Amino acid sequence: MPTTETWALVSDGVRARILRGLDDAPPAPGPPAELIGRSRYQHLRAFYAPPVPVQDEPARGADDAPGASHLARDMVDFGRHVADRLDSHRIARDFGQLAVFVTPEMQAVLHREMSRGLQGTVFLESRVNLMRLSEGPLRARVQLEIRTQRDPGEAPAKGSIRSSGRH
């Protein structure tokens, strides 16, 4: 039987949290937030490792920020990990609706990495970084955004971008 439970993803591209049980007025017993983790910065570490002579290494342009492409690859790897983790929970029918609160850079990565099935559960996207909020205020802000999406009569929180359905 499909579930209608609502979850939320909050990420800044380096860290991610999944909030569960968002349909409960008072939070359900147990931890409402699941910290997925942090990027391991594997590509950036490789950038700062002692150089290994490479014959065909492409020349770097003057405008390239040191490590910028490495950070971008780390974000892609992390985005893939987050999308895979969410997709496994979707397949297990742990949730049926997903609200996404991420930075614009992470949003672009997730759009590429999410399966069609996972994309189909997204009913709200907001390009806002909420990672600095502690658990209580984070949960309250996310629930307000979700209520606002479901009941357009409520005023949206500052900085939100509403989206209904597909992106």
Residue pairs with C-beta under 8 A, 6 or more apart in sequence:
1 93
2 93
2 96
3 93
3 94
3 95
3 96
4 23
4 96
4 97
5 20
5 21
5 23
5 94
5 95
5 96
5 97
6 22
6 23
6 95
6 96
6 97
6 98
6 99
6 146
7 18
7 19
7 20
7 22
7 86
7 89
7 94
7 95
7 97
7 98
7 99
8 18
8 19
8 22
8 98
8 99
8 100
8 101
8 142
8 146
9 16
9 17
9 18
9 82
9 86
9 98
9 99
9 100
9 101
9 102
9 110
10 16
10 17
10 18
10 19
10 101
10 102
10 130
10 131
10 138
10 142
11 17
11 36
11 82
11 101
11 102
11 103
11 106
11 131
12 102
12 103
12 106
12 129
12 131
13 39
13 75
13 78
13 79
13 102
13 103
13 105
13 106
13 109
14 38
14 39
14 75
14 78
15 35
15 36
15 37
15 38
15 39
15 131
16 35
16 36
16 37
16 78
16 82
17 33
17 34
17 35
17 36
17 131
17 138
18 33
18 34
18 36
18 85
18 86
18 89
19 32
19 33
19 34
19 138
19 139
19 142
20 28
20 32
20 33
20 34
20 94
20 95
21 27
21 28
21 30
21 32
22 32
22 99
22 139
22 142
22 143
22 146
27 139
32 135
32 139
33 135
33 138
33 139
36 81
36 82
36 85
37 81
38 78
39 74
39 75
39 77
39 78
40 74
40 77
40 78
41 71
41 74
42 74
42 77
43 69
43 70
43 71
43 73
43 74
43 77
44 67
44 70
44 71
44 74
46 70
47 66
47 67
47 70
48 67
75 105
75 106
75 109
76 109
76 112
76 113
79 106
79 109
79 110
79 112
79 113
80 113
82 110
82 113
83 110
83 113
83 114
83 115
83 118
84 113
86 98
86 114
86 118
87 114
87 115
87 117
87 118
89 95
90 98
90 117
90 118
90 121
91 117
95 121
96 121
97 121
97 123
98 118
98 121
98 122
98 123
99 122
99 123
99 124
99 125
99 126
99 142
99 145
99 146
99 149
100 107
100 110
100 122
100 124
100 125
100 126
101 125
101 126
101 128
101 130
101 142
101 145
102 110
102 125
102 126
102 127
102 129
103 127
103 128
103 129
104 127
107 125
107 127
111 119
111 167
114 122
119 166
119 167
120 166
122 163
122 166
122 167
123 149
123 163
123 164
123 165
124 145
124 146
124 149
124 162
124 163
124 164
125 161
125 163
125 167
126 145
126 159
126 160
126 161
126 162
126 163
127 161
128 159
128 160
128 161
130 138
130 141
130 142
133 141
141 157
144 154
144 157
145 156
145 157
145 160
147 154
148 154
148 155
148 156
148 157
148 160
148 162
149 162
149 164
156 162
